[in-house]
């Protein structure tokens, strides 16, 4: 079934997998809501996979069939990502998943909706996701990222740990064996877990204990962050700021973002996304500073002279800023779309249309409330967006968050 109309500013080709026929009118409902989408419906998995490999679908929607097990639905979403990695992946029917299945899906889908969510509401959210995805795909940004010279795939350890998490059978020994492949990563994990940044009450002496205390997803995040940051180091003559200070502060942002998520009652998957996004939120600064240090020194000097935030100076000079640079790279590596979004928009969360607390919320708040990095007078910090918090109806929680941030600010002072 194909439907189209000329009503909305964003034109889209959408593939809809609906094996039961419960969503046969979904395309018409989207059009009636004023969206210029062409929705092509498929009733078999194979026909969907064959067509999305050949056709230019920006969005692929999987509607729960009720006849498939949740694991089969997740496997279908994985296959979609493999066949068309650039497609925005959407699932309708998440109310039939348990907490563990939702956690797995958080790494794979851009958005998951319950069956009761109206087509208009889904369309509004997806139009926003499409817009930010197109921003990351613009030619100037893609050219810059392609010239960085990074690995085209994420470190092997991240994939191995992800596979172990999704297998449901890997224990502490198996996880530890994966991490132990890289002694430098082990050393970094042990260093961080015993630092004041984590604030544990006892000294951790074994990797297994670290995995048990922090959880596999946090260990995976720390390992990925370390391996990424190791690729972007300060060259000779770079003295505007210490790269290590950025990494240390990012760890505190990650811990605070996770704590804020937990206290907000967010799901475990959102807490995990907030932690990883916090670790990586300034990755773009390291990339830009190490890739073209001379130009970046000029940007920092201009930021200090004009008293303008660094991200605005980057945007004016290059057409993109460090959040977009990191997000574009992480997208190539197929990281969780929610993590990518939080990294991309942590300075400008008001661009989001979401009205729910998510990883972006947590990272933006944490980055805004913690002391900034001192960099020759340049301003790298985020400014708390009251407009965004009002959109979420959470302005009244700011004093509570400031108090929590004060506790974590002390950890930065201890390690400075």
LORO-402675 format. One record per residue: x, y, z of N, C-alpha, C in turn. Coordinates in steps of 0.05 Angstrom, whole numbers, padded with zeros to 5 digits, always signed. Example, Ala and Ser with C-alpha at 12.3 -4.5 7.8 and 13.67 -1.06 7.14 Angstrom:
BEGIN
+00264-00114+00156+00246-00090+00156+00264-00066+00156
+00257-00045+00142+00273-00021+00143+00258+00001+00157
This chain:
BEGIN
+00017-00024+00000+00000+00000+00000+00018+00025+00000
+00013+00043-00018+00029+00067-00019+00011+00091-00017
+00018+00110+00001+00002+00134+00004+00020+00158+00005
+00010+00181-00005+00026+00206-00005+00009+00230-00005
+00021+00252+00004+00007+00278+00004+00027+00300+00006
+00019+00324+00000+00038+00347+00000+00029+00367+00022
+00036+00359+00048+00027+00376+00070+00049+00385+00088
+00070+00370+00090+00091+00376+00110+00117+00384+00097
+00134+00398+00112+00159+00407+00101+00180+00386+00097
+00178+00364+00112+00197+00342+00110+00185+00319+00095
+00196+00313+00071+00186+00291+00055+00202+00266+00062
+00188+00243+00065+00200+00219+00075+00190+00194+00060
+00209+00175+00056+00201+00149+00047+00204+00130+00071
+00181+00117+00078+00180+00101+00102+00172+00072+00095
+00188+00053+00105+00181+00025+00102+00167+00016+00128
+00144+00003+00126+00129-00006+00149+00126-00037+00148
+00137-00050+00168+00133-00079+00170+00109-00084+00188
+00088-00096+00176+00063-00101+00191+00052-00128+00181
+00060-00149+00194+00052-00176+00185+00023-00183+00191
+00011-00169+00210-00016-00176+00219-00038-00160+00205
-00030-00137+00193-00050-00119+00181-00062-00100+00201
-00052-00100+00225-00063-00082+00245-00057-00052+00240
-00038-00048+00222-00029-00020+00217-00034-00013+00187
-00054-00026+00175-00059-00022+00147-00066+00007+00141
-00078+00021+00160-00086+00049+00156-00066+00069+00167
-00044+00059+00177-00025+00077+00191-00015+00099+00172
-00009+00092+00147+00001+00112+00128-00019+00134+00124
-00045+00127+00122-00066+00147+00118-00068+00165+00143
-00065+00153+00166-00066+00169+00191-00044+00189+00192
-00020+00182+00183+00002+00200+00182-00003+00223+00163
-00013+00216+00140-00019+00237+00120-00041+00255+00130
-00061+00244+00143-00083+00261+00153-00073+00280+00175
-00051+00272+00188-00040+00290+00209-00023+00312+00197
-00019+00312+00170-00005+00333+00156+00024+00328+00150
+00031+00303+00147+00059+00296+00142+00063+00285+00113
+00082+00296+00099+00087+00288+00072+00105+00263+00071
+00093+00241+00077+00107+00215+00078+00095+00196+00058
+00112+00181+00046+00103+00158+00029+00109+00133+00045
+00088+00119+00053+00091+00095+00070+00086+00070+00053
+00106+00053+00052+00103+00028+00037+00102+00005+00057
+00081-00010+00057+00076-00031+00077+00086-00058+00067
+00099-00073+00085+00108-00101+00079+00096-00120+00099
+00088-00143+00090+00076-00163+00108+00094-00187+00113
+00118-00188+00101+00137-00209+00107+00164-00197+00113
+00179-00210+00130+00205-00199+00137+00224-00199+00113
+00223-00221+00097+00242-00223+00075+00237-00201+00054
+00211-00196+00048+00205-00175+00028+00215-00148+00039
+00212-00143+00065+00222-00118+00077+00252-00116+00074
+00267-00137+00081+00296-00136+00080+00306-00133+00052
+00293-00147+00033+00301-00145+00005+00297-00117-00006
+00275-00104+00001+00268-00078-00010+00285-00055+00003
+00289-00057+00029+00304-00035+00041+00334-00036+00033
+00343-00059+00023+00370-00060+00013+00372-00046-00014
+00350-00047-00029+00350-00035-00056+00340-00006-00057
+00322+00000-00038+00308+00026-00040+00318+00046-00020
+00311+00071-00024+00321+00093-00008+00301+00100+00014
+00299+00083+00035+00282+00088+00057+00298+00101+00079
+00288+00125+00088+00301+00138+00110+00292+00127+00137
+00268+00117+00138+00256+00107+00163+00245+00079+00158
+00251+00060+00176+00239+00034+00176+00225+00029+00202
+00199+00024+00200+00182+00020+00224+00174-00009+00226
+00179-00021+00249+00172-00048+00254+00149-00048+00274
+00125-00057+00266+00102-00059+00284+00101-00087+00295
+00097-00088+00321+00096-00114+00335+00075-00132+00322
+00082-00157+00316+00064-00175+00302+00048-00191+00322
+00056-00192+00347+00044-00208+00369+00049-00237+00364
+00057-00245+00340+00063-00274+00335+00093-00280+00338
+00109-00258+00336+00138-00262+00340+00145-00258+00369
+00165-00273+00378+00176-00268+00405+00192-00242+00404
+00195-00229+00427+00209-00204+00428+00238-00207+00417
+00250-00230+00423+00278-00234+00413+00279-00235+00383
+00258-00245+00370+00257-00246+00341+00253-00218+00330
+00238-00202+00344+00234-00174+00335+00260-00158+00337
+00275-00163+00359+00301-00150+00362+00320-00159+00341
+00319-00185+00334+00337-00195+00313+00330-00183+00286
+00304-00179+00281+00296-00165+00256+00307-00137+00255
+00306-00123+00277+00317-00095+00278+00347-00096+00273
+00361-00116+00284+00389-00119+00279+00395-00123+00249
+00379-00140+00237+00383-00145+00208+00378-00119+00192
+00358-00104+00200+00353-00078+00186+00377-00060+00188
+00389-00059+00212+00413-00043+00216+00436-00052+00198
+00438-00078+00194+00460-00089+00178+00455-00084+00148
+00430-00087+00140+00423-00083+00111+00423-00054+00104
+00413-00036+00121+00412-00008+00115+00419+00008+00141
+00446+00010+00146+00455+00023+00171+00447+00052+00174
+00441+00065+00153+00434+00094+00154+00404+00099+00160
+00388+00077+00159+00359+00081+00163+00353+00086+00192
+00333+00102+00197+00324+00107+00224+00305+00084+00232
+00311+00071+00254+00297+00046+00261+00277+00052+00284
+00252+00044+00279+00230+00050+00297+00215+00025+00303
+00206+00022+00328+00190-00001+00336+00165+00009+00349
+00142-00003+00342+00117+00003+00354+00107-00023+00368
+00103-00021+00394+00095-00045+00409+00113-00051+00432
+00128-00031+00442+00147-00036+00464+00134-00043+00490
+00108-00039+00492+00094-00046+00517+00093-00077+00520
+00100-00092+00500+00101-00121+00502+00128-00131+00510
+00148-00114+00513+00175-00121+00520+00179-00120+00550
+00196-00137+00561+00204-00134+00589+00227-00115+00591
+00236-00110+00616+00258-00090+00620+00284-00098+00606
+00290-00123+00606+00315-00132+00593+00314-00128+00563
+00291-00134+00551+00288-00130+00522+00288-00101+00514
+00277-00084+00531+00278-00055+00526+00307-00045+00527
+00322-00056+00546+00350-00048+00548+00366-00055+00523
+00361-00079+00513+00374-00087+00488+00366-00069+00465
+00340-00063+00463+00330-00047+00441+00341-00018+00443
+00348-00009+00466+00358+00018+00469+00384+00023+00453
+00399+00002+00449+00423+00004+00433+00418+00003+00403
+00393-00005+00395+00388-00012+00367+00368+00006+00353
+00349+00016+00368+00328+00032+00356+00330+00062+00362
+00322+00078+00343+00322+00107+00348+00299+00115+00366
+00276+00102+00362+00253+00107+00379+00237+00081+00381
+00225+00077+00405+00207+00055+00410+00181+00067+00422
+00158+00059+00411+00133+00070+00421+00115+00047+00430
+00097+00053+00449+00077+00034+00456+00055+00034+00436
+00039+00013+00435+00018+00010+00415-00003+00032+00417
-00006+00044+00440-00027+00064+00444-00020+00092+00434
+00005+00096+00426+00014+00123+00417+00002+00129+00389
-00012+00151+00386-00024+00158+00361-00004+00162+00339
-00012+00158+00314+00006+00161+00291+00016+00190+00289
+00000+00209+00296+00009+00237+00295+00032+00243+00314
+00030+00232+00338+00052+00236+00357+00077+00222+00349
+00075+00198+00337+00098+00184+00327+00111+00200+00304
+00094+00210+00286+00104+00225+00264+00119+00250+00272
+00109+00264+00292+00122+00288+00302+00150+00282+00313
+00152+00261+00328+00177+00253+00340+00197+00244+00318
+00187+00229+00299+00205+00219+00277+00214+00241+00259
+00197+00261+00254+00205+00283+00237+00229+00298+00249
+00229+00300+00276+00252+00312+00290+00277+00295+00287
+00274+00268+00290+00297+00250+00288+00309+00252+00260
+00291+00254+00240+00301+00256+00212+00316+00282+00208
+00307+00303+00220+00321+00329+00216+00349+00329+00228
+00352+00317+00252+00379+00317+00264+00397+00297+00250
+00385+00275+00239+00400+00256+00224+00411+00268+00198
+00394+00284+00185+00403+00298+00161+00424+00318+00166
+00423+00331+00190+00444+00349+00197+00471+00335+00199
+00471+00311+00210+00496+00296+00212+00506+00285+00185
+00488+00284+00166+00495+00273+00140+00503+00294+00120
+00503+00320+00128+00510+00341+00108+00539+00338+00100
+00545+00346+00075+00570+00340+00062+00594+00352+00077
+00592+00377+00086+00615+00390+00099+00624+00375+00124
+00605+00366+00140+00611+00351+00164+00622+00323+00158
+00610+00310+00139+00619+00283+00131+00648+00284+00120
+00654+00305+00104+00680+00308+00093+00701+00312+00116
+00694+00328+00136+00712+00333+00158+00718+00307+00173
+00696+00292+00179+00700+00267+00194+00716+00247+00178
+00711+00245+00152+00725+00226+00136+00755+00232+00134
+00763+00257+00139+00791+00264+00138+00805+00261+00164
+00791+00252+00185+00804+00249+00211+00824+00226+00211
+00817+00205+00197+00836+00182+00196+00831+00162+00218
+00806+00162+00229+00799+00142+00250+00792+00115+00238
+00791+00096+00255+00781+00070+00247+00752+00072+00238
+00744+00058+00216+00717+00060+00206+00697+00044+00224
+00707+00028+00242+00690+00013+00260+00699+00018+00289
+00681+00014+00308+00689+00018+00336+00709-00002+00345
+00723+00003+00367+00742-00017+00377+00729-00044+00380
+00744-00065+00374+00733-00092+00375+00722-00099+00402
+00735-00089+00423+00726-00095+00450+00697-00086+00455
+00690-00063+00445+00662-00053+00448+00642-00073+00436
+00648-00082+00412+00630-00101+00399+00629-00127+00415
+00652-00137+00424+00652-00162+00440+00636-00159+00465
+00639-00137+00479+00624-00133+00504+00594-00130+00498
+00587-00116+00476+00559-00114+00468+00547-00141+00462
+00561-00158+00447+00552-00185+00442+00548-00201+00467
+00567-00197+00486+00565-00212+00512+00540-00203+00527
+00535-00176+00527+00512-00166+00541+00486-00177+00529
+00485-00179+00503+00461-00188+00489+00457-00218+00490
+00479-00233+00497+00477-00262+00498+00462-00273+00522
+00461-00257+00543+00447-00265+00568+00460-00288+00583
+00483-00298+00573+00495-00321+00586+00523-00315+00596
+00534-00292+00589+00561-00286+00598+00562-00277+00627
+00581-00288+00642+00584-00281+00670+00608-00263+00674
+00615-00258+00699+00637-00241+00706+00663-00251+00693
+00668-00277+00693+00693-00288+00683+00695-00282+00653
+00673-00287+00638+00674-00282+00609+00678-00252+00603
+00665-00235+00617+00668-00206+00613+00696-00198+00619
+00707-00207+00641+00734-00200+00649+00755-00209+00628
+00750-00233+00617+00769-00243+00597+00769-00225+00572
+00746-00215+00565+00745-00196+00542+00761-00171+00547
+00756-00159+00571+00770-00134+00578+00800-00139+00581
+00808-00162+00591+00836-00168+00596+00853-00170+00571
+00839-00170+00548+00854-00171+00522+00871-00146+00519
+00863-00124+00532+00878-00099+00530+00886-00090+00558
+00911-00095+00566+00920-00088+00593+00917-00058+00599
+00920-00041+00578+00917-00012+00582+00889-00005+00591
+00869-00019+00579+00841-00014+00587+00836-00023+00615
+00847-00046+00622+00844-00056+00650+00856-00036+00669
+00880-00026+00663+00893-00006+00681+00876+00019+00684
+00864+00028+00662+00847+00052+00662+00822+00047+00679
+00810+00024+00676+00786+00018+00691+00792+00017+00721
+00814+00004+00728+00821+00002+00757+00828+00030+00768
+00841+00046+00752+00849+00073+00760+00823+00089+00765
+00805+00088+00747+00781+00104+00750+00762+00094+00772
+00759+00068+00774+00741+00058+00795+00751+00064+00823
+00777+00067+00826+00788+00073+00853+00793+00103+00857
+00785+00119+00838+00789+00148+00841+00766+00160+00856
+00770+00185+00865+00749+00200+00879+00725+00205+00861
+00728+00203+00834+00706+00207+00816+00684+00188+00820
+00690+00163+00828+00670+00143+00833+00661+00142+00862
+00678+00151+00880+00670+00154+00908+00662+00128+00921
+00675+00106+00914+00669+00080+00927+00681+00079+00955
+00669+00063+00972+00677+00063+01000+00701+00045+01006
+00709+00029+00986+00732+00011+00990+00749+00010+00965
+00773+00001+00968+00791-00002+00946+00785-00028+00930
+00782-00025+00904+00777-00048+00887+00803-00058+00876
+00808-00084+00880+00834-00095+00872+00833-00115+00849
+00809-00123+00841+00807-00142+00818+00788-00132+00797
+00793-00140+00772+00775-00132+00751+00747-00143+00754
+00745-00168+00764+00719-00180+00769+00703-00164+00788
+00716-00154+00809+00702-00137+00829+00693-00111+00816
+00710-00100+00799+00702-00075+00785+00678-00080+00768
+00678-00102+00753+00655-00108+00736+00630-00112+00753
+00633-00126+00775+00610-00131+00793+00599-00106+00805
+00616-00087+00813+00608-00063+00826+00596-00043+00806
+00608-00040+00782+00600-00020+00763+00579-00030+00743
+00579-00056+00738+00561-00066+00718+00574-00068+00691
+00566-00087+00675+00579-00092+00649+00576-00068+00630
+00553-00055+00630+00549-00033+00611+00567-00009+00618
+00570-00004+00644+00589+00017+00652+00617+00011+00645
+00625-00015+00649+00652-00023+00641+00656-00020+00611
+00636-00028+00596+00637-00025+00567+00640+00004+00559
+00626+00022+00572+00627+00051+00566+00655+00062+00573
+00666+00054+00596+00693+00064+00603+00714+00054+00583
+00711+00028+00576+00730+00017+00556+00729+00032+00530
+00705+00036+00520+00702+00051+00494+00713+00079+00496
+00706+00093+00518+00715+00120+00521+00746+00122+00522
+00758+00103+00536+00787+00103+00538+00800+00098+00511
+00789+00078+00497+00801+00071+00471+00797+00093+00450
+00774+00107+00452+00770+00130+00434+00789+00153+00441
+00789+00161+00466+00805+00183+00475+00835+00179+00469
+00843+00154+00470+00872+00147+00465+00880+00154+00436
+00860+00155+00418+00866+00161+00390+00869+00191+00385
+00859+00207+00404+00860+00236+00400+00876+00248+00423
+00902+00254+00418+00920+00264+00439+00931+00291+00431
+00941+00305+00451+00953+00331+00446+00979+00329+00432
+00983+00344+00411+01008+00344+00396+01028+00364+00409
+01051+00366+00397+01071+00384+00408+01062+00413+00406
+01067+00428+00427+01060+00456+00427+01031+00462+00435
+01017+00440+00442+00989+00444+00450+00988+00449+00481
+00984+00473+00489+00984+00479+00517+00960+00496+00526
+00940+00497+00509+00916+00513+00516+00900+00500+00538
+00899+00474+00538+00886+00459+00560+00896+00430+00559
+00894+00417+00582+00903+00389+00584+00881+00371+00575
+00887+00354+00555+00867+00335+00546+00858+00317+00569
+00876+00310+00587+00869+00293+00610+00849+00306+00628
+00850+00332+00631+00830+00346+00647+00802+00344+00635
+00801+00345+00608+00775+00341+00595+00764+00313+00600
+00782+00294+00598+00773+00266+00602+00764+00262+00631
+00779+00274+00650+00771+00271+00678+00744+00284+00684
+00741+00308+00673+00715+00321+00678+00692+00306+00664
+00698+00294+00641+00677+00279+00627+00668+00255+00644
+00686+00243+00659+00679+00221+00676+00660+00231+00698
+00665+00255+00709+00648+00265+00730+00621+00273+00718
+00621+00284+00694+00595+00290+00680+00579+00264+00677
+00593+00243+00669+00580+00217+00665+00568+00207+00691
+00583+00208+00713+00573+00198+00739+00549+00215+00749
+00552+00242+00745+00530+00259+00754+00505+00255+00737
+00509+00252+00711+00486+00248+00693+00472+00222+00700
+00488+00201+00707+00476+00176+00715+00460+00179+00741
+00472+00194+00760+00459+00198+00786+00433+00214+00782
+00434+00234+00765+00409+00250+00760+00388+00233+00747
+00396+00216+00729+00377+00198+00716+00364+00179+00736
+00381+00168+00753+00370+00150+00774+00350+00164+00792
+00357+00188+00801+00340+00202+00819+00315+00212+00805
+00316+00215+00779+00292+00223+00764+00273+00199+00758
+00282+00175+00767+00266+00152+00762+00268+00141+00734
+00289+00148+00719+00292+00139+00692+00299+00109+00692
+00294+00096+00670+00300+00067+00668+00330+00062+00669
+00337+00037+00674+00366+00030+00675+00379+00036+00648
+00365+00031+00626+00377+00036+00600+00382+00066+00596
+00365+00084+00605+00370+00112+00603+00394+00120+00620
+00396+00108+00644+00418+00113+00662+00445+00106+00648
+00445+00082+00635+00469+00073+00621+00475+00091+00597
+00455+00100+00582+00459+00118+00560+00471+00145+00570
+00461+00154+00592+00470+00180+00603+00500+00178+00611
+00507+00155+00622+00535+00151+00631+00553+00151+00606
+00547+00136+00586+00564+00134+00562+00565+00162+00548
+00542+00175+00545+00541+00201+00532+00557+00221+00548
+00556+00220+00574+00572+00238+00590+00602+00234+00586
+00610+00209+00584+00638+00203+00579+00648+00214+00552
+00629+00214+00532+00637+00221+00504+00628+00249+00496
+00616+00264+00514+00604+00289+00506+00624+00310+00495
+00649+00308+00504+00669+00327+00494+00689+00314+00475
+00682+00290+00465+00700+00276+00447+00706+00293+00422
+00686+00309+00413+00690+00326+00390+00711+00347+00394
+00714+00357+00419+00735+00376+00425+00762+00363+00421
+00766+00339+00431+00791+00325+00428+00797+00319+00398
+00776+00312+00383+00780+00306+00355+00789+00331+00340
+00775+00354+00345+00781+00378+00330+00808+00390+00339
+00814+00388+00364+00840+00399+00375+00864+00383+00365
+00861+00357+00362+00883+00340+00354+00885+00339+00323
+00862+00342+00310+00862+00340+00280+00874+00364+00267
+00868+00388+00277+00878+00413+00266+00884+00432+00288
+00906+00427+00303+00911+00442+00328+00915+00472+00323
+00928+00479+00301+00933+00507+00296+00907+00523+00293
+00889+00512+00277+00863+00525+00273+00847+00526+00299
+00848+00504+00314+00832+00503+00338+00842+00522+00359
+00869+00526+00360+00880+00546+00379+00869+00573+00372
+00866+00579+00347+00856+00605+00338+00826+00608+00347
+00811+00586+00345+00783+00587+00353+00781+00592+00384
+00798+00579+00399+00798+00583+00428+00805+00611+00435
+00826+00622+00421+00834+00649+00427+00812+00669+00420
+00798+00664+00398+00776+00682+00391+00753+00680+00411
+00748+00656+00420+00727+00652+00440+00733+00668+00465
+00758+00666+00474+00766+00681+00498+00765+00711+00494
+00774+00720+00471+00774+00749+00465+00746+00761+00464
+00728+00746+00450+00701+00756+00446+00681+00748+00468
+00691+00731+00487+00674+00720+00508+00649+00707+00497
+00654+00690+00477+00633+00674+00466+00638+00644+00471
+00617+00628+00475+00621+00599+00479+00636+00587+00455
+00653+00568+00461+00670+00556+00440+00652+00543+00419
+00631+00530+00427+00615+00516+00407+00602+00535+00386
+00596+00560+00395+00585+00580+00376+00607+00590+00358
+00631+00593+00368+00654+00601+00351+00660+00579+00330
+00660+00554+00339+00664+00532+00320+00643+00533+00298
+00618+00536+00306+00596+00536+00287+00599+00558+00266
+00606+00582+00276+00609+00605+00258+00632+00601+00239
+00654+00589+00248+00678+00587+00232+00677+00563+00213
+00665+00541+00222+00667+00516+00206+00640+00506+00196
+00618+00517+00207+00592+00507+00198+00582+00484+00215
+00597+00475+00235+00589+00454+00253+00605+00458+00279
+00596+00445+00301+00611+00447+00326+00618+00419+00336
+00633+00418+00358+00645+00393+00367+00624+00372+00374
+00601+00379+00383+00580+00359+00388+00572+00344+00362
+00570+00359+00341+00563+00347+00315+00585+00329+00304
+00610+00338+00308+00633+00323+00298+00634+00295+00312
+00631+00295+00339+00631+00270+00353+00607+00253+00346
+00584+00265+00343+00560+00250+00337+00562+00237+00309
+00573+00252+00290+00577+00240+00263+00595+00216+00263
+00616+00217+00279+00634+00194+00281+00621+00171+00295
+00607+00176+00317+00594+00155+00332+00571+00142+00316
+00558+00158+00299+00538+00146+00281+00550+00126+00262
+00573+00132+00251+00587+00114+00233+00593+00087+00248
+00596+00089+00274+00602+00065+00289+00578+00052+00301
+00554+00062+00293+00529+00049+00300+00525+00048+00331
+00533+00069+00345+00527+00070+00374+00498+00076+00378
+00489+00073+00402+00461+00078+00408+00452+00106+00399
+00431+00107+00383+00421+00133+00373+00416+00153+00396
+00408+00144+00419+00402+00161+00441+00428+00174+00453
+00450+00158+00452+00476+00168+00461+00485+00189+00440
+00483+00183+00415+00491+00201+00394+00476+00228+00396
+00450+00226+00401+00434+00251+00403+00443+00267+00427
+00448+00254+00450+00457+00269+00474+00484+00282+00470
+00502+00269+00456+00529+00281+00450+00525+00304+00431
+00509+00301+00411+00505+00322+00391+00492+00347+00402
+00473+00344+00420+00456+00367+00428+00461+00376+00457
+00482+00367+00470+00484+00374+00498+00487+00404+00503
+00496+00419+00483+00497+00448+00486+00471+00461+00478
+00455+00448+00461+00431+00459+00450+00407+00441+00453
+00400+00432+00477+00379+00412+00481+00352+00422+00473
+00348+00449+00472+00322+00460+00464+00314+00453+00436
+00333+00443+00420+00327+00434+00393+00311+00408+00393
+00312+00394+00415+00297+00369+00417+00267+00375+00421
+00250+00357+00410+00221+00361+00414+00211+00342+00436
+00228+00326+00447+00220+00307+00468+00209+00322+00493
+00189+00311+00504+00178+00321+00529+00183+00302+00552
+00201+00283+00548+00208+00263+00568+00237+00266+00576
+00243+00259+00601+00270+00258+00611+00285+00236+00596
+00309+00242+00586+00325+00222+00572+00355+00228+00577
+00372+00214+00562+00401+00217+00566+00410+00245+00560
+00398+00258+00540+00405+00286+00533+00399+00304+00557
+00376+00300+00570+00369+00316+00593+00391+00314+00614
+00398+00290+00621+00417+00285+00642+00445+00297+00636
+00454+00293+00612+00481+00302+00605+00481+00333+00604
+00460+00345+00593+00459+00374+00591+00460+00386+00620
+00444+00375+00637+00443+00385+00665+00470+00382+00678
+00482+00358+00677+00507+00353+00690+00529+00371+00679
+00531+00374+00652+00551+00391+00640+00547+00420+00648
+00522+00429+00651+00517+00457+00657+00523+00464+00686
+00520+00445+00704+00521+00451+00732+00549+00446+00744
+00566+00431+00730+00593+00425+00741+00612+00448+00732
+00633+00453+00748+00653+00473+00741+00665+00468+00713
+00668+00488+00696+00678+00484+00669+00709+00480+00670
+00719+00471+00647+00748+00468+00643+00759+00497+00639
+00781+00503+00652+00793+00529+00648+00813+00527+00624
+00807+00542+00603+00823+00540+00579+00829+00567+00567
+00849+00580+00579+00858+00606+00569+00835+00626+00566
+00816+00625+00583+00794+00644+00582+00771+00636+00564
+00774+00614+00550+00753+00604+00531+00731+00590+00547
+00707+00591+00538+00684+00580+00552+00674+00555+00537
+00680+00531+00550+00672+00506+00539+00646+00495+00551
+00636+00509+00571+00613+00498+00586+00587+00501+00571
+00567+00486+00581+00540+00490+00572+00526+00509+00592
+00506+00523+00582+00489+00540+00598+00462+00527+00602
+00454+00524+00627+00429+00510+00632+00406+00522+00617
+00392+00506+00601+00370+00515+00584+00344+00513+00599
+00335+00536+00610+00309+00536+00624+00286+00531+00604
+00290+00540+00579+00270+00535+00559+00265+00505+00555
+00287+00490+00554+00286+00461+00550+00273+00448+00575
+00282+00456+00599+00272+00444+00623+00242+00450+00626
+00234+00474+00618+00205+00481+00619+00189+00463+00600
+00201+00456+00577+00189+00438+00558+00183+00411+00571
+00201+00403+00589+00198+00378+00603+00183+00380+00630
+00176+00406+00636+00162+00411+00662+00179+00402+00685
+00205+00410+00685+00223+00401+00706+00240+00424+00718
+00231+00449+00713+00247+00472+00723+00249+00472+00753
+00228+00462+00767+00228+00463+00796+00249+00444+00808
+00261+00426+00792+00281+00408+00802+00309+00419+00802
+00313+00443+00791+00340+00454+00788+00354+00456+00815
+00342+00466+00836+00356+00468+00862+00366+00440+00872
+00350+00420+00868+00358+00393+00876+00382+00384+00860
+00382+00389+00833+00404+00382+00816+00429+00397+00824
+00426+00423+00831+00450+00438+00839+00463+00427+00864
+00447+00418+00882+00457+00406+00907+00473+00380+00900
+00461+00364+00882+00475+00339+00874+00500+00345+00860
+00500+00365+00842+00524+00373+00827+00546+00383+00846
+00538+00396+00868+00558+00405+00887+00574+00382+00899
+00561+00360+00903+00575+00336+00914+00596+00327+00894
+00589+00327+00868+00607+00317+00848+00629+00338+00841
+00623+00363+00845+00643+00384+00840+00667+00380+00859
+00661+00371+00883+00683+00366+00902+00702+00344+00892
+00692+00325+00877+00709+00304+00866+00728+00315+00845
+00719+00335+00830+00736+00348+00810+00759+00362+00825
+00752+00376+00847+00772+00390+00863+00793+00372+00875
+00784+00349+00885+00802+00329+00897+00822+00319+00877
+00814+00316+00851+00831+00304+00831+00845+00325+00814
+00841+00351+00820+00853+00372+00803+00882+00378+00812
